[in-house]
Amino acid sequence: MKSTGIVRRVDELGRVVIPIEIRNQFNIVEKDPIEIYVNGSSIVLKKFEQNCIFCGNTDNLLSYQDKLICANCASKIGNLEKK
């Protein structure tokens, strides 16, 4: 992990401001969803990207019963045979 040298305080509501330079670098704009991960003693923030529930691909997503599936996995599912 690379240090930015930027330090921010948590406010009374538990919020932390992400500096504009970092938001610009990761194309994060107002109202974008952010995922929060814990890795050992670290908190990791990641811009949320919808992905295929099977392979994690983020391109060519199709919606099926409120789930996202990429075109490649949908094609494979379409080729399944009953046993």
mmCIF file of the N, C-alpha and C atoms, coordinates in Angstrom:
data_MODEL
# 
_entry.id   MODEL 
# 
loop_
_atom_site.group_PDB 
_atom_site.id 
_atom_site.type_symbol 
_atom_site.label_atom_id 
_atom_site.label_alt_id 
_atom_site.label_comp_id 
_atom_site.label_asym_id 
_atom_site.label_entity_id 
_atom_site.label_seq_id 
_atom_site.pdbx_PDB_ins_code 
_atom_site.Cartn_x 
_atom_site.Cartn_y 
_atom_site.Cartn_z 
_atom_site.occupancy 
_atom_site.B_iso_or_equiv 
_atom_site.pdbx_formal_charge 
_atom_site.auth_seq_id 
_atom_site.auth_comp_id 
_atom_site.auth_asym_id 
_atom_site.auth_atom_id 
_atom_site.pdbx_PDB_model_num 
ATOM 1   N N  . MET A 1 1  ? 0.839   -1.169  0.000   1.00 0.00 ? 1  MET A N  1 
ATOM 2   C CA . MET A 1 1  ? 0.000   0.000   0.000   1.00 0.00 ? 1  MET A CA 1 
ATOM 3   C C  . MET A 1 1  ? 0.887   1.237   0.000   1.00 0.00 ? 1  MET A C  1 
ATOM 4   N N  . LYS A 1 2  ? 0.508   2.228   -0.813  1.00 0.00 ? 2  LYS A N  1 
ATOM 5   C CA . LYS A 1 2  ? 1.302   3.449   -0.940  1.00 0.00 ? 2  LYS A CA 1 
ATOM 6   C C  . LYS A 1 2  ? 0.702   4.560   -0.075  1.00 0.00 ? 2  LYS A C  1 
ATOM 7   N N  . SER A 1 3  ? 1.521   5.213   0.717   1.00 0.00 ? 3  SER A N  1 
ATOM 8   C CA . SER A 1 3  ? 1.062   6.315   1.559   1.00 0.00 ? 3  SER A CA 1 
ATOM 9   C C  . SER A 1 3  ? 0.926   7.586   0.728   1.00 0.00 ? 3  SER A C  1 
ATOM 10  N N  . THR A 1 4  ? -0.157  8.328   0.966   1.00 0.00 ? 4  THR A N  1 
ATOM 11  C CA . THR A 1 4  ? -0.353  9.603   0.270   1.00 0.00 ? 4  THR A CA 1 
ATOM 12  C C  . THR A 1 4  ? 0.195   10.764  1.078   1.00 0.00 ? 4  THR A C  1 
ATOM 13  N N  . GLY A 1 5  ? 0.416   10.551  2.351   1.00 0.00 ? 5  GLY A N  1 
ATOM 14  C CA . GLY A 1 5  ? 0.861   11.619  3.229   1.00 0.00 ? 5  GLY A CA 1 
ATOM 15  C C  . GLY A 1 5  ? -0.272  12.513  3.692   1.00 0.00 ? 5  GLY A C  1 
ATOM 16  N N  . ILE A 1 6  ? -1.492  12.204  3.286   1.00 0.00 ? 6  ILE A N  1 
ATOM 17  C CA . ILE A 1 6  ? -2.659  12.997  3.662   1.00 0.00 ? 6  ILE A CA 1 
ATOM 18  C C  . ILE A 1 6  ? -3.282  12.392  4.919   1.00 0.00 ? 6  ILE A C  1 
ATOM 19  N N  . VAL A 1 7  ? -3.574  13.230  5.900   1.00 0.00 ? 7  VAL A N  1 
ATOM 20  C CA . VAL A 1 7  ? -4.210  12.785  7.142   1.00 0.00 ? 7  VAL A CA 1 
ATOM 21  C C  . VAL A 1 7  ? -5.512  13.547  7.304   1.00 0.00 ? 7  VAL A C  1 
ATOM 22  N N  . ARG A 1 8  ? -6.579  12.841  7.598   1.00 0.00 ? 8  ARG A N  1 
ATOM 23  C CA . ARG A 1 8  ? -7.882  13.466  7.838   1.00 0.00 ? 8  ARG A CA 1 
ATOM 24  C C  . ARG A 1 8  ? -8.411  12.986  9.183   1.00 0.00 ? 8  ARG A C  1 
ATOM 25  N N  . ARG A 1 9  ? -9.167  13.820  9.854   1.00 0.00 ? 9  ARG A N  1 
ATOM 26  C CA . ARG A 1 9  ? -9.789  13.458  11.131  1.00 0.00 ? 9  ARG A CA 1 
ATOM 27  C C  . ARG A 1 9  ? -11.205 12.966  10.888  1.00 0.00 ? 9  ARG A C  1 
ATOM 28  N N  . VAL A 1 10 ? -11.651 12.054  11.739  1.00 0.00 ? 10 VAL A N  1 
ATOM 29  C CA . VAL A 1 10 ? -13.029 11.589  11.712  1.00 0.00 ? 10 VAL A CA 1 
ATOM 30  C C  . VAL A 1 10 ? -13.871 12.630  12.438  1.00 0.00 ? 10 VAL A C  1 
ATOM 31  N N  . ASP A 1 11 ? -14.978 13.069  11.815  1.00 0.00 ? 11 ASP A N  1 
ATOM 32  C CA . ASP A 1 11 ? -15.812 14.075  12.483  1.00 0.00 ? 11 ASP A CA 1 
ATOM 33  C C  . ASP A 1 11 ? -16.743 13.423  13.497  1.00 0.00 ? 11 ASP A C  1 
ATOM 34  N N  . GLU A 1 12 ? -17.568 14.240  14.155  1.00 0.00 ? 12 GLU A N  1 
ATOM 35  C CA . GLU A 1 12 ? -18.436 13.744  15.229  1.00 0.00 ? 12 GLU A CA 1 
ATOM 36  C C  . GLU A 1 12 ? -19.490 12.757  14.739  1.00 0.00 ? 12 GLU A C  1 
ATOM 37  N N  . LEU A 1 13 ? -19.745 12.719  13.434  1.00 0.00 ? 13 LEU A N  1 
ATOM 38  C CA . LEU A 1 13 ? -20.706 11.761  12.869  1.00 0.00 ? 13 LEU A CA 1 
ATOM 39  C C  . LEU A 1 13 ? -20.011 10.527  12.272  1.00 0.00 ? 13 LEU A C  1 
ATOM 40  N N  . GLY A 1 14 ? -18.699 10.436  12.443  1.00 0.00 ? 14 GLY A N  1 
ATOM 41  C CA . GLY A 1 14 ? -17.953 9.273   11.957  1.00 0.00 ? 14 GLY A CA 1 
ATOM 42  C C  . GLY A 1 14 ? -17.537 9.386   10.502  1.00 0.00 ? 14 GLY A C  1 
ATOM 43  N N  . ARG A 1 15 ? -17.619 10.574  9.922   1.00 0.00 ? 15 ARG A N  1 
ATOM 44  C CA . ARG A 1 15 ? -17.298 10.766  8.509   1.00 0.00 ? 15 ARG A CA 1 
ATOM 45  C C  . ARG A 1 15 ? -15.838 11.161  8.317   1.00 0.00 ? 15 ARG A C  1 
ATOM 46  N N  . VAL A 1 16 ? -15.307 10.749  7.159   1.00 0.00 ? 16 VAL A N  1 
ATOM 47  C CA . VAL A 1 16 ? -13.968 11.141  6.742   1.00 0.00 ? 16 VAL A CA 1 
ATOM 48  C C  . VAL A 1 16 ? -14.087 11.672  5.318   1.00 0.00 ? 16 VAL A C  1 
ATOM 49  N N  . VAL A 1 17 ? -13.496 12.823  5.040   1.00 0.00 ? 17 VAL A N  1 
ATOM 50  C CA . VAL A 1 17 ? -13.528 13.398  3.698   1.00 0.00 ? 17 VAL A CA 1 
ATOM 51  C C  . VAL A 1 17 ? -12.387 12.814  2.879   1.00 0.00 ? 17 VAL A C  1 
ATOM 52  N N  . ILE A 1 18 ? -12.730 12.323  1.686   1.00 0.00 ? 18 ILE A N  1 
ATOM 53  C CA . ILE A 1 18 ? -11.707 11.839  0.748   1.00 0.00 ? 18 ILE A CA 1 
ATOM 54  C C  . ILE A 1 18 ? -11.243 13.053  -0.057  1.00 0.00 ? 18 ILE A C  1 
ATOM 55  N N  . PRO A 1 19 ? -9.962  13.364  -0.026  1.00 0.00 ? 19 PRO A N  1 
ATOM 56  C CA . PRO A 1 19 ? -9.461  14.557  -0.724  1.00 0.00 ? 19 PRO A CA 1 
ATOM 57  C C  . PRO A 1 19 ? -9.793  14.532  -2.217  1.00 0.00 ? 19 PRO A C  1 
ATOM 58  N N  . ILE A 1 20 ? -10.010 15.706  -2.787  1.00 0.00 ? 20 ILE A N  1 
ATOM 59  C CA . ILE A 1 20 ? -10.392 15.850  -4.191  1.00 0.00 ? 20 ILE A CA 1 
ATOM 60  C C  . ILE A 1 20 ? -9.367  15.204  -5.131  1.00 0.00 ? 20 ILE A C  1 
ATOM 61  N N  . GLU A 1 21 ? -8.077  15.284  -4.783  1.00 0.00 ? 21 GLU A N  1 
ATOM 62  C CA . GLU A 1 21 ? -7.040  14.700  -5.633  1.00 0.00 ? 21 GLU A CA 1 
ATOM 63  C C  . GLU A 1 21 ? -7.228  13.184  -5.771  1.00 0.00 ? 21 GLU A C  1 
ATOM 64  N N  . ILE A 1 22 ? -7.593  12.545  -4.660  1.00 0.00 ? 22 ILE A N  1 
ATOM 65  C CA . ILE A 1 22 ? -7.799  11.097  -4.682  1.00 0.00 ? 22 ILE A CA 1 
ATOM 66  C C  . ILE A 1 22 ? -9.108  10.770  -5.387  1.00 0.00 ? 22 ILE A C  1 
ATOM 67  N N  . ARG A 1 23 ? -10.157 11.565  -5.144  1.00 0.00 ? 23 ARG A N  1 
ATOM 68  C CA . ARG A 1 23 ? -11.428 11.331  -5.839  1.00 0.00 ? 23 ARG A CA 1 
ATOM 69  C C  . ARG A 1 23 ? -11.252 11.470  -7.346  1.00 0.00 ? 23 ARG A C  1 
ATOM 70  N N  . ASN A 1 24 ? -10.500 12.467  -7.774  1.00 0.00 ? 24 ASN A N  1 
ATOM 71  C CA . ASN A 1 24 ? -10.247 12.645  -9.206  1.00 0.00 ? 24 ASN A CA 1 
ATOM 72  C C  . ASN A 1 24 ? -9.453  11.480  -9.780  1.00 0.00 ? 24 ASN A C  1 
ATOM 73  N N  . GLN A 1 25 ? -8.447  11.031  -9.044  1.00 0.00 ? 25 GLN A N  1 
ATOM 74  C CA . GLN A 1 25 ? -7.596  9.930   -9.501  1.00 0.00 ? 25 GLN A CA 1 
ATOM 75  C C  . GLN A 1 25 ? -8.403  8.659   -9.747  1.00 0.00 ? 25 GLN A C  1 
ATOM 76  N N  . PHE A 1 26 ? -9.432  8.414   -8.918  1.00 0.00 ? 26 PHE A N  1 
ATOM 77  C CA . PHE A 1 26 ? -10.233 7.196   -9.027  1.00 0.00 ? 26 PHE A CA 1 
ATOM 78  C C  . PHE A 1 26 ? -11.625 7.450   -9.624  1.00 0.00 ? 26 PHE A C  1 
ATOM 79  N N  . ASN A 1 27 ? -11.801 8.641   -10.204 1.00 0.00 ? 27 ASN A N  1 
ATOM 80  C CA . ASN A 1 27 ? -13.060 8.998   -10.858 1.00 0.00 ? 27 ASN A CA 1 
ATOM 81  C C  . ASN A 1 27 ? -14.260 8.784   -9.937  1.00 0.00 ? 27 ASN A C  1 
ATOM 82  N N  . ILE A 1 28 ? -14.129 9.257   -8.714  1.00 0.00 ? 28 ILE A N  1 
ATOM 83  C CA . ILE A 1 28 ? -15.209 9.173   -7.725  1.00 0.00 ? 28 ILE A CA 1 
ATOM 84  C C  . ILE A 1 28 ? -15.896 10.535  -7.685  1.00 0.00 ? 28 ILE A C  1 
ATOM 85  N N  . VAL A 1 29 ? -17.216 10.523  -7.924  1.00 0.00 ? 29 VAL A N  1 
ATOM 86  C CA . VAL A 1 29 ? -17.979 11.759  -7.890  1.00 0.00 ? 29 VAL A CA 1 
ATOM 87  C C  . VAL A 1 29 ? -19.050 11.671  -6.811  1.00 0.00 ? 29 VAL A C  1 
ATOM 88  N N  . GLU A 1 30 ? -19.669 12.803  -6.520  1.00 0.00 ? 30 GLU A N  1 
ATOM 89  C CA . GLU A 1 30 ? -20.704 12.871  -5.497  1.00 0.00 ? 30 GLU A CA 1 
ATOM 90  C C  . GLU A 1 30 ? -21.769 11.804  -5.740  1.00 0.00 ? 30 GLU A C  1 
ATOM 91  N N  . LYS A 1 31 ? -22.162 11.125  -4.678  1.00 0.00 ? 31 LYS A N  1 
ATOM 92  C CA . LYS A 1 31 ? -23.201 10.080  -4.674  1.00 0.00 ? 31 LYS A CA 1 
ATOM 93  C C  . LYS A 1 31 ? -22.721 8.724   -5.196  1.00 0.00 ? 31 LYS A C  1 
ATOM 94  N N  . ASP A 1 32 ? -21.447 8.600   -5.592  1.00 0.00 ? 32 ASP A N  1 
ATOM 95  C CA . ASP A 1 32 ? -20.931 7.290   -6.006  1.00 0.00 ? 32 ASP A CA 1 
ATOM 96  C C  . ASP A 1 32 ? -20.899 6.351   -4.808  1.00 0.00 ? 32 ASP A C  1 
ATOM 97  N N  . PRO A 1 33 ? -21.293 5.086   -4.992  1.00 0.00 ? 33 PRO A N  1 
ATOM 98  C CA . PRO A 1 33 ? -21.196 4.128   -3.888  1.00 0.00 ? 33 PRO A CA 1 
ATOM 99  C C  . PRO A 1 33 ? -19.737 3.702   -3.677  1.00 0.00 ? 33 PRO A C  1 
ATOM 100 N N  . ILE A 1 34 ? -19.360 3.555   -2.415  1.00 0.00 ? 34 ILE A N  1 
ATOM 101 C CA . ILE A 1 34 ? -18.008 3.143   -2.034  1.00 0.00 ? 34 ILE A CA 1 
ATOM 102 C C  . ILE A 1 34 ? -18.119 1.876   -1.191  1.00 0.00 ? 34 ILE A C  1 
ATOM 103 N N  . GLU A 1 35 ? -17.332 0.861   -1.531  1.00 0.00 ? 35 GLU A N  1 
ATOM 104 C CA . GLU A 1 35 ? -17.295 -0.369  -0.729  1.00 0.00 ? 35 GLU A CA 1 
ATOM 105 C C  . GLU A 1 35 ? -16.241 -0.212  0.359   1.00 0.00 ? 35 GLU A C  1 
ATOM 106 N N  . ILE A 1 36 ? -16.501 -0.818  1.505   1.00 0.00 ? 36 ILE A N  1 
ATOM 107 C CA . ILE A 1 36 ? -15.573 -0.752  2.633   1.00 0.00 ? 36 ILE A CA 1 
ATOM 108 C C  . ILE A 1 36 ? -15.123 -2.169  2.959   1.00 0.00 ? 36 ILE A C  1 
ATOM 109 N N  . TYR A 1 37 ? -13.817 -2.379  2.959   1.00 0.00 ? 37 TYR A N  1 
ATOM 110 C CA . TYR A 1 37 ? -13.219 -3.672  3.273   1.00 0.00 ? 37 TYR A CA 1 
ATOM 111 C C  . TYR A 1 37 ? -12.341 -3.536  4.510   1.00 0.00 ? 37 TYR A C  1 
ATOM 112 N N  . VAL A 1 38 ? -12.128 -4.630  5.193   1.00 0.00 ? 38 VAL A N  1 
ATOM 113 C CA . VAL A 1 38 ? -11.173 -4.680  6.293   1.00 0.00 ? 38 VAL A CA 1 
ATOM 114 C C  . VAL A 1 38 ? -10.118 -5.706  5.910   1.00 0.00 ? 38 VAL A C  1 
ATOM 115 N N  . ASN A 1 39 ? -8.861  -5.292  6.007   1.00 0.00 ? 39 ASN A N  1 
ATOM 116 C CA . ASN A 1 39 ? -7.740  -6.165  5.682   1.00 0.00 ? 39 ASN A CA 1 
ATOM 117 C C  . ASN A 1 39 ? -6.757  -6.098  6.855   1.00 0.00 ? 39 ASN A C  1 
ATOM 118 N N  . GLY A 1 40 ? -6.868  -7.067  7.766   1.00 0.00 ? 40 GLY A N  1 
ATOM 119 C CA . GLY A 1 40 ? -6.055  -7.026  8.971   1.00 0.00 ? 40 GLY A CA 1 
ATOM 120 C C  . GLY A 1 40 ? -6.425  -5.808  9.792   1.00 0.00 ? 40 GLY A C  1 
ATOM 121 N N  . SER A 1 41 ? -5.458  -4.913  10.000  1.00 0.00 ? 41 SER A N  1 
ATOM 122 C CA . SER A 1 41 ? -5.729  -3.699  10.774  1.00 0.00 ? 41 SER A CA 1 
ATOM 123 C C  . SER A 1 41 ? -5.995  -2.490  9.869   1.00 0.00 ? 41 SER A C  1 
ATOM 124 N N  . SER A 1 42 ? -6.197  -2.733  8.574   1.00 0.00 ? 42 SER A N  1 
ATOM 125 C CA . SER A 1 42 ? -6.424  -1.646  7.625   1.00 0.00 ? 42 SER A CA 1 
ATOM 126 C C  . SER A 1 42 ? -7.883  -1.588  7.177   1.00 0.00 ? 42 SER A C  1 
ATOM 127 N N  . ILE A 1 43 ? -8.360  -0.388  6.911   1.00 0.00 ? 43 ILE A N  1 
ATOM 128 C CA . ILE A 1 43 ? -9.667  -0.161  6.308   1.00 0.00 ? 43 ILE A CA 1 
ATOM 129 C C  . ILE A 1 43 ? -9.403  0.261   4.872   1.00 0.00 ? 43 ILE A C  1 
ATOM 130 N N  . VAL A 1 44 ? -10.028 -0.426  3.923   1.00 0.00 ? 44 VAL A N  1 
ATOM 131 C CA . VAL A 1 44 ? -9.808  -0.153  2.504   1.00 0.00 ? 44 VAL A CA 1 
ATOM 132 C C  . VAL A 1 44 ? -11.111 0.337   1.890   1.00 0.00 ? 44 VAL A C  1 
ATOM 133 N N  . LEU A 1 45 ? -11.056 1.468   1.194   1.00 0.00 ? 45 LEU A N  1 
ATOM 134 C CA . LEU A 1 45 ? -12.211 2.007   0.488   1.00 0.00 ? 45 LEU A CA 1 
ATOM 135 C C  . LEU A 1 45 ? -12.021 1.744   -0.998  1.00 0.00 ? 45 LEU A C  1 
ATOM 136 N N  . LYS A 1 46 ? -13.098 1.302   -1.666  1.00 0.00 ? 46 LYS A N  1 
ATOM 137 C CA . LYS A 1 46 ? -13.021 0.999   -3.095  1.00 0.00 ? 46 LYS A CA 1 
ATOM 138 C C  . LYS A 1 46 ? -14.292 1.482   -3.761  1.00 0.00 ? 46 LYS A C  1 
ATOM 139 N N  . LYS A 1 47 ? -14.141 2.133   -4.908  1.00 0.00 ? 47 LYS A N  1 
ATOM 140 C CA . LYS A 1 47 ? -15.320 2.548   -5.661  1.00 0.00 ? 47 LYS A CA 1 
ATOM 141 C C  . LYS A 1 47 ? -16.076 1.294   -6.064  1.00 0.00 ? 47 LYS A C  1 
ATOM 142 N N  . PHE A 1 48 ? -17.369 1.280   -5.770  1.00 0.00 ? 48 PHE A N  1 
ATOM 143 C CA . PHE A 1 48 ? -18.192 0.115   -6.053  1.00 0.00 ? 48 PHE A CA 1 
ATOM 144 C C  . PHE A 1 48 ? -18.429 -0.016  -7.552  1.00 0.00 ? 48 PHE A C  1 
ATOM 145 N N  . GLU A 1 49 ? -18.202 -1.208  -8.074  1.00 0.00 ? 49 GLU A N  1 
ATOM 146 C CA . GLU A 1 49 ? -18.501 -1.524  -9.462  1.00 0.00 ? 49 GLU A CA 1 
ATOM 147 C C  . GLU A 1 49 ? -19.358 -2.771  -9.480  1.00 0.00 ? 49 GLU A C  1 
ATOM 148 N N  . GLN A 1 50 ? -20.483 -2.687  -10.166 1.00 0.00 ? 50 GLN A N  1 
ATOM 149 C CA . GLN A 1 50 ? -21.330 -3.868  -10.274 1.00 0.00 ? 50 GLN A CA 1 
ATOM 150 C C  . GLN A 1 50 ? -20.599 -4.901  -11.122 1.00 0.00 ? 50 GLN A C  1 
ATOM 151 N N  . ASN A 1 51 ? -20.783 -6.191  -10.762 1.00 0.00 ? 51 ASN A N  1 
ATOM 152 C CA . ASN A 1 51 ? -20.085 -7.236  -11.498 1.00 0.00 ? 51 ASN A CA 1 
ATOM 153 C C  . ASN A 1 51 ? -20.922 -8.510  -11.581 1.00 0.00 ? 51 ASN A C  1 
ATOM 154 N N  . CYS A 1 52 ? -20.484 -9.399  -12.436 1.00 0.00 ? 52 CYS A N  1 
ATOM 155 C CA . CYS A 1 52 ? -21.153 -10.685 -12.642 1.00 0.00 ? 52 CYS A CA 1 
ATOM 156 C C  . CYS A 1 52 ? -21.090 -11.498 -11.349 1.00 0.00 ? 52 CYS A C  1 
ATOM 157 N N  . ILE A 1 53 ? -22.220 -12.098 -10.978 1.00 0.00 ? 53 ILE A N  1 
ATOM 158 C CA . ILE A 1 53 ? -22.254 -12.881 -9.738  1.00 0.00 ? 53 ILE A CA 1 
ATOM 159 C C  . ILE A 1 53 ? -21.449 -14.165 -9.846  1.00 0.00 ? 53 ILE A C  1 
ATOM 160 N N  . PHE A 1 54 ? -21.115 -14.586 -11.064 1.00 0.00 ? 54 PHE A N  1 
ATOM 161 C CA . PHE A 1 54 ? -20.365 -15.832 -11.244 1.00 0.00 ? 54 PHE A CA 1 
ATOM 162 C C  . PHE A 1 54 ? -18.863 -15.612 -11.399 1.00 0.00 ? 54 PHE A C  1 
ATOM 163 N N  . CYS A 1 55 ? -18.467 -14.691 -12.273 1.00 0.00 ? 55 CYS A N  1 
ATOM 164 C CA . CYS A 1 55 ? -17.033 -14.555 -12.575 1.00 0.00 ? 55 CYS A CA 1 
ATOM 165 C C  . CYS A 1 55 ? -16.429 -13.216 -12.135 1.00 0.00 ? 55 CYS A C  1 
ATOM 166 N N  . GLY A 1 56 ? -17.271 -12.245 -11.760 1.00 0.00 ? 56 GLY A N  1 
ATOM 167 C CA . GLY A 1 56 ? -16.757 -10.948 -11.321 1.00 0.00 ? 56 GLY A CA 1 
ATOM 168 C C  . GLY A 1 56 ? -16.512 -9.952  -12.440 1.00 0.00 ? 56 GLY A C  1 
ATOM 169 N N  . ASN A 1 57 ? -16.760 -10.328 -13.682 1.00 0.00 ? 57 ASN A N  1 
ATOM 170 C CA . ASN A 1 57 ? -16.578 -9.431  -14.817 1.00 0.00 ? 57 ASN A CA 1 
ATOM 171 C C  . ASN A 1 57 ? -17.463 -8.197  -14.660 1.00 0.00 ? 57 ASN A C  1 
ATOM 172 N N  . THR A 1 58 ? -16.983 -7.043  -15.118 1.00 0.00 ? 58 THR A N  1 
ATOM 173 C CA . THR A 1 58 ? -17.760 -5.810  -15.000 1.00 0.00 ? 58 THR A CA 1 
ATOM 174 C C  . THR A 1 58 ? -18.284 -5.313  -16.348 1.00 0.00 ? 58 THR A C  1 
ATOM 175 N N  . ASP A 1 59 ? -18.015 -6.040  -17.429 1.00 0.00 ? 59 ASP A N  1 
ATOM 176 C CA . ASP A 1 59 ? -18.426 -5.631  -18.773 1.00 0.00 ? 59 ASP A CA 1 
ATOM 177 C C  . ASP A 1 59 ? -19.615 -6.432  -19.269 1.00 0.00 ? 59 ASP A C  1 
ATOM 178 N N  . ASN A 1 60 ? -20.440 -5.823  -20.101 1.00 0.00 ? 60 ASN A N  1 
ATOM 179 C CA . ASN A 1 60 ? -21.564 -6.482  -20.772 1.00 0.00 ? 60 ASN A CA 1 
ATOM 180 C C  . ASN A 1 60 ? -22.479 -7.217  -19.793 1.00 0.00 ? 60 ASN A C  1 
ATOM 181 N N  . LEU A 1 61 ? -22.944 -6.521  -18.760 1.00 0.00 ? 61 LEU A N  1 
ATOM 182 C CA . LEU A 1 61 ? -23.772 -7.149  -17.740 1.00 0.00 ? 61 LEU A CA 1 
ATOM 183 C C  . LEU A 1 61 ? -25.242 -7.180  -18.143 1.00 0.00 ? 61 LEU A C  1 
ATOM 184 N N  . LEU A 1 62 ? -25.887 -8.300  -17.856 1.00 0.00 ? 62 LEU A N  1 
ATOM 185 C CA . LEU A 1 62 ? -27.307 -8.493  -18.090 1.00 0.00 ? 62 LEU A CA 1 
ATOM 186 C C  . LEU A 1 62 ? -27.973 -8.691  -16.742 1.00 0.00 ? 62 LEU A C  1 
ATOM 187 N N  . SER A 1 63 ? -29.199 -8.218  -16.620 1.00 0.00 ? 63 SER A N  1 
ATOM 188 C CA . SER A 1 63 ? -29.932 -8.388  -15.368 1.00 0.00 ? 63 SER A CA 1 
ATOM 189 C C  . SER A 1 63 ? -30.889 -9.566  -15.501 1.00 0.00 ? 63 SER A C  1 
ATOM 190 N N  . TYR A 1 64 ? -30.839 -10.476 -14.536 1.00 0.00 ? 64 TYR A N  1 
ATOM 191 C CA . TYR A 1 64 ? -31.760 -11.606 -14.487 1.00 0.00 ? 64 TYR A CA 1 
ATOM 192 C C  . TYR A 1 64 ? -32.216 -11.787 -13.056 1.00 0.00 ? 64 TYR A C  1 
ATOM 193 N N  . GLN A 1 65 ? -33.501 -11.609 -12.799 1.00 0.00 ? 65 GLN A N  1 
ATOM 194 C CA . GLN A 1 65 ? -34.099 -11.713 -11.468 1.00 0.00 ? 65 GLN A CA 1 
ATOM 195 C C  . GLN A 1 65 ? -33.294 -10.922 -10.433 1.00 0.00 ? 65 GLN A C  1 
ATOM 196 N N  . ASP A 1 66 ? -33.034 -9.657  -10.765 1.00 0.00 ? 66 ASP A N  1 
ATOM 197 C CA . ASP A 1 66 ? -32.307 -8.720  -9.909  1.00 0.00 ? 66 ASP A CA 1 
ATOM 198 C C  . ASP A 1 66 ? -30.863 -9.125  -9.626  1.00 0.00 ? 66 ASP A C  1 
ATOM 199 N N  . LYS A 1 67 ? -30.306 -9.994  -10.444 1.00 0.00 ? 67 LYS A N  1 
ATOM 200 C CA . LYS A 1 67 ? -28.898 -10.383 -10.341 1.00 0.00 ? 67 LYS A CA 1 
ATOM 201 C C  . LYS A 1 67 ? -28.210 -10.009 -11.639 1.00 0.00 ? 67 LYS A C  1 
ATOM 202 N N  . LEU A 1 68 ? -26.925 -9.661  -11.574 1.00 0.00 ? 68 LEU A N  1 
ATOM 203 C CA . LEU A 1 68 ? -26.177 -9.299  -12.772 1.00 0.00 ? 68 LEU A CA 1 
ATOM 204 C C  . LEU A 1 68 ? -25.313 -10.472 -13.231 1.00 0.00 ? 68 LEU A C  1 
ATOM 205 N N  . ILE A 1 69 ? -25.384 -10.743 -14.517 1.00 0.00 ? 69 ILE A N  1 
ATOM 206 C CA . ILE A 1 69 ? -24.629 -11.837 -15.128 1.00 0.00 ? 69 ILE A CA 1 
ATOM 207 C C  . ILE A 1 69 ? -23.999 -11.289 -16.403 1.00 0.00 ? 69 ILE A C  1 
ATOM 208 N N  . CYS A 1 70 ? -22.733 -11.580 -16.637 1.00 0.00 ? 70 CYS A N  1 
ATOM 209 C CA . CYS A 1 70 ? -22.093 -11.105 -17.860 1.00 0.00 ? 70 CYS A CA 1 
ATOM 210 C C  . CYS A 1 70 ? -22.577 -11.950 -19.044 1.00 0.00 ? 70 CYS A C  1 
ATOM 211 N N  . ALA A 1 71 ? -22.402 -11.406 -20.236 1.00 0.00 ? 71 ALA A N  1 
ATOM 212 C CA . ALA A 1 71 ? -22.873 -12.087 -21.448 1.00 0.00 ? 71 ALA A CA 1 
ATOM 213 C C  . ALA A 1 71 ? -22.203 -13.449 -21.606 1.00 0.00 ? 71 ALA A C  1 
ATOM 214 N N  . ASN A 1 72 ? -20.947 -13.562 -21.231 1.00 0.00 ? 72 ASN A N  1 
ATOM 215 C CA . ASN A 1 72 ? -20.225 -14.830 -21.361 1.00 0.00 ? 72 ASN A CA 1 
ATOM 216 C C  . ASN A 1 72 ? -20.819 -15.909 -20.452 1.00 0.00 ? 72 ASN A C  1 
ATOM 217 N N  . CYS A 1 73 ? -21.072 -15.581 -19.195 1.00 0.00 ? 73 CYS A N  1 
ATOM 218 C CA . CYS A 1 73 ? -21.673 -16.553 -18.263 1.00 0.00 ? 73 CYS A CA 1 
ATOM 219 C C  . CYS A 1 73 ? -23.107 -16.869 -18.672 1.00 0.00 ? 73 CYS A C  1 
ATOM 220 N N  . ALA A 1 74 ? -23.849 -15.878 -19.168 1.00 0.00 ? 74 ALA A N  1 
ATOM 221 C CA . ALA A 1 74 ? -25.219 -16.124 -19.620 1.00 0.00 ? 74 ALA A CA 1 
ATOM 222 C C  . ALA A 1 74 ? -25.209 -17.110 -20.780 1.00 0.00 ? 74 ALA A C  1 
ATOM 223 N N  . SER A 1 75 ? -24.247 -16.981 -21.660 1.00 0.00 ? 75 SER A N  1 
ATOM 224 C CA . SER A 1 75 ? -24.116 -17.902 -22.781 1.00 0.00 ? 75 SER A CA 1 
ATOM 225 C C  . SER A 1 75 ? -23.821 -19.317 -22.298 1.00 0.00 ? 75 SER A C  1 
ATOM 226 N N  . LYS A 1 76 ? -22.932 -19.426 -21.319 1.00 0.00 ? 76 LYS A N  1 
ATOM 227 C CA . LYS A 1 76 ? -22.597 -20.750 -20.767 1.00 0.00 ? 76 LYS A CA 1 
ATOM 228 C C  . LYS A 1 76 ? -23.813 -21.378 -20.088 1.00 0.00 ? 76 LYS A C  1 
ATOM 229 N N  . ILE A 1 77 ? -24.580 -20.568 -19.366 1.00 0.00 ? 77 ILE A N  1 
ATOM 230 C CA . ILE A 1 77 ? -25.767 -21.068 -18.698 1.00 0.00 ? 77 ILE A CA 1 
ATOM 231 C C  . ILE A 1 77 ? -26.781 -21.553 -19.735 1.00 0.00 ? 77 ILE A C  1 
ATOM 232 N N  . GLY A 1 78 ? -26.895 -20.805 -20.820 1.00 0.00 ? 78 GLY A N  1 
ATOM 233 C CA . GLY A 1 78 ? -27.804 -21.185 -21.894 1.00 0.00 ? 78 GLY A CA 1 
ATOM 234 C C  . GLY A 1 78 ? -27.454 -22.506 -22.541 1.00 0.00 ? 78 GLY A C  1 
ATOM 235 N N  . ASN A 1 79 ? -26.198 -22.921 -22.398 1.00 0.00 ? 79 ASN A N  1 
ATOM 236 C CA . ASN A 1 79 ? -25.739 -24.175 -23.010 1.00 0.00 ? 79 ASN A CA 1 
ATOM 237 C C  . ASN A 1 79 ? -25.750 -25.351 -22.042 1.00 0.00 ? 79 ASN A C  1 
ATOM 238 N N  . LEU A 1 80 ? -26.245 -25.156 -20.827 1.00 0.00 ? 80 LEU A N  1 
ATOM 239 C CA . LEU A 1 80 ? -26.267 -26.246 -19.840 1.00 0.00 ? 80 LEU A CA 1 
ATOM 240 C C  . LEU A 1 80 ? -27.259 -27.329 -20.279 1.00 0.00 ? 80 LEU A C  1 
ATOM 241 N N  . GLU A 1 81 ? -26.905 -28.566 -19.976 1.00 0.00 ? 81 GLU A N  1 
ATOM 242 C CA . GLU A 1 81 ? -27.798 -29.687 -20.271 1.00 0.00 ? 81 GLU A CA 1 
ATOM 243 C C  . GLU A 1 81 ? -28.255 -30.306 -18.976 1.00 0.00 ? 81 GLU A C  1 
ATOM 244 N N  . LYS A 1 82 ? -29.506 -30.781 -18.951 1.00 0.00 ? 82 LYS A N  1 
ATOM 245 C CA . LYS A 1 82 ? -30.018 -31.476 -17.775 1.00 0.00 ? 82 LYS A CA 1 
ATOM 246 C C  . LYS A 1 82 ? -29.403 -32.846 -17.695 1.00 0.00 ? 82 LYS A C  1 
ATOM 247 N N  . LYS A 1 83 ? -29.144 -33.305 -16.465 1.00 0.00 ? 83 LYS A N  1 
ATOM 248 C CA . LYS A 1 83 ? -28.564 -34.643 -16.277 1.00 0.00 ? 83 LYS A CA 1 
ATOM 249 C C  . LYS A 1 83 ? -29.524 -35.495 -15.505 1.00 0.00 ? 83 LYS A C  1 
# 
